[in-house]
């Protein structure tokens, strides 16, 4: 179980997170939406430790991880994909996963190989396992982001706009993959602009705007709420 | 392949457990042949002093020490992304440690070599936290500045010759361990026997450094290092302690570089701060070797060092013109073979003598499963 307690962060005068309270029960799938600049990626950076909050705490399974470095939070069970794919260009696709399994996942060599093989198969990258990651086209880079995060065997998986820029068919395939992962008991927080993809997976939806949580709850209700209508449709509240 | 099929197979994979579906290989039939070939070459080189002239022995000491320096710079900058222009700091420290050990403390030169490496490693451990605050080009400049500072510090030691330098007298080296046996073995005079002994030490260092780096690059730590170089933020997000691994690499490379420095100056038997901390001799040439041969390959530095040796031998009579030729060759290779000579060979023919990539494939029982899937 992951919890954020009154987490705040500002860059100078710009507040990117304002007293955010958020929790994810184990195995839950949570969607995060909000306009550009709402602080969605910042939220992920606060959870993964790329940013330290100015105030507030981040708790994972009852343990305060606010002062842990990103690598230790990964080892504690938080995996993430980046919005702009950041593959290890000079390593092969398999090696990208391998480093994640060996370090983030804490696996031995033999176990890591089998785990990476399965993960490549699940994410549809098996045929490209031995190609340099730098040579992959966009869709495969997105798949690699997902696969590498999965290779760390996370208990909580953070997905940052992983469906953006995909065709309808590719998006459908991705949704199925994420469902499979979720069905395996992995907790998911998913930031996404492609709302129909998100709604096909998540059980709960959070709306961020100007670094604040402006609405949360059952997806269908949240989508109908006046806050979302105001933000997305320009309908005054 | 449908997702349902994938899910079924994930279950099968987990359930079966006993029979692995995938395997990883680094070596190839070619690389095994290359390993045998390399072993034969090393054995031939060990025996070479029995027939070789003293000139050739001295040339090969140069080749082996430069090869070791090039492999070390390659792992630091090529695999680790730590583009240092200050490796002469550790060559110089190693050299000065050797002179201090032999001349002022009277330790046997052979035992002083690892101590020289130790001193370089300690200084690297102290400099590391300062230099690692700098990134990319700033780190390069910082490492150079640190080397210059160390040169000036070494020039302050009057007992070690101050700014003008000093020589080791032959009497200091006459008791060197193994010297008598080498003399007796080949019937040589002490000076020539000393060269043979240093030749073996240099060969040992070059082979150990090359083998060590090959093993390291193929290991899990080598993988983590390469990931840290490609993207530090992403590496940390998959659990790699990027800072620690770079720091350890920096120290270990300094240790080996210090030992090479000691060996180089044991052979020269004459030291001065300007020569021992020369950025041209110990970093520019080394970068030339790696860039010409092929960065991030084990084969590259071998090709590079032979190229440099050939150029120096054949162009020596033209004086400083040979530096111009060296520069032109470097520019041409960078323009037309940006990955170096070996990089180009690899690109054209896809061969690696000392491969480092881990290749994933299905085991026979894994591919049976895949076939069954296709049949469905």
Boltz contact constraints between the chains, C-beta under 6 A:
constraints:
  - contact:
      token1: [A, 70]
      token2: [B, 236]
      max_distance: 6.0
  - contact:
      token1: [A, 70]
      token2: [B, 237]
      max_distance: 6.0
  - contact:
      token1: [A, 71]
      token2: [B, 236]
      max_distance: 6.0
  - contact:
      token1: [A, 71]
      token2: [B, 239]
      max_distance: 6.0
  - contact:
      token1: [A, 71]
      token2: [B, 240]
      max_distance: 6.0
  - contact:
      token1: [A, 71]
      token2: [B, 241]
      max_distance: 6.0
  - contact:
      token1: [A, 74]
      token2: [B, 237]
      max_distance: 6.0
  - contact:
      token1: [A, 74]
      token2: [B, 238]
      max_distance: 6.0
  - contact:
      token1: [A, 74]
      token2: [B, 239]
      max_distance: 6.0
  - contact:
      token1: [A, 75]
      token2: [B, 239]
      max_distance: 6.0
  - contact:
      token1: [A, 80]
      token2: [B, 237]
      max_distance: 6.0
  - contact:
      token1: [A, 86]
      token2: [B, 231]
      max_distance: 6.0
  - contact:
      token1: [A, 86]
      token2: [B, 234]
      max_distance: 6.0
  - contact:
      token1: [A, 88]
      token2: [B, 227]
      max_distance: 6.0
  - contact:
      token1: [A, 88]
      token2: [B, 230]
      max_distance: 6.0
  - contact:
      token1: [A, 89]
      token2: [B, 230]
      max_distance: 6.0
  - contact:
      token1: [A, 90]
      token2: [B, 230]
      max_distance: 6.0
  - contact:
      token1: [A, 91]
      token2: [B, 226]
      max_distance: 6.0
  - contact:
      token1: [A, 92]
      token2: [B, 357]
      max_distance: 6.0
  - contact:
      token1: [A, 94]
      token2: [B, 360]
      max_distance: 6.0
  - contact:
      token1: [A, 95]
      token2: [B, 358]
      max_distance: 6.0
  - contact:
      token1: [A, 99]
      token2: [B, 223]
      max_distance: 6.0
  - contact:
      token1: [A, 99]
      token2: [B, 224]
      max_distance: 6.0
  - contact:
      token1: [A, 99]
      token2: [B, 227]
      max_distance: 6.0
  - contact:
      token1: [A, 100]
      token2: [B, 238]
      max_distance: 6.0
  - contact:
      token1: [A, 102]
      token2: [B, 220]
      max_distance: 6.0
  - contact:
      token1: [A, 103]
      token2: [B, 239]
      max_distance: 6.0
  - contact:
      token1: [A, 103]
      token2: [B, 240]
      max_distance: 6.0
  - contact:
      token1: [A, 104]
      token2: [B, 238]
      max_distance: 6.0
  - contact:
      token1: [A, 104]
      token2: [B, 239]
      max_distance: 6.0
  - contact:
      token1: [A, 113]
      token2: [B, 22]
      max_distance: 6.0
  - contact:
      token1: [A, 113]
      token2: [B, 24]
      max_distance: 6.0
  - contact:
      token1: [A, 114]
      token2: [B, 20]
      max_distance: 6.0
  - contact:
      token1: [A, 114]
      token2: [B, 22]
      max_distance: 6.0
  - contact:
      token1: [A, 117]
      token2: [B, 21]
      max_distance: 6.0
  - contact:
      token1: [A, 117]
      token2: [B, 22]
      max_distance: 6.0
  - contact:
      token1: [A, 118]
      token2: [B, 10]
      max_distance: 6.0
  - contact:
      token1: [A, 118]
      token2: [B, 13]
      max_distance: 6.0
  - contact:
      token1: [A, 121]
      token2: [B, 6]
      max_distance: 6.0
  - contact:
      token1: [A, 122]
      token2: [B, 6]
      max_distance: 6.0
  - contact:
      token1: [A, 129]
      token2: [B, 360]
      max_distance: 6.0
  - contact:
      token1: [A, 130]
      token2: [B, 359]
      max_distance: 6.0
  - contact:
      token1: [A, 152]
      token2: [B, 238]
      max_distance: 6.0
  - contact:
      token1: [A, 176]
      token2: [B, 3]
      max_distance: 6.0
  - contact:
      token1: [A, 180]
      token2: [B, 7]
      max_distance: 6.0
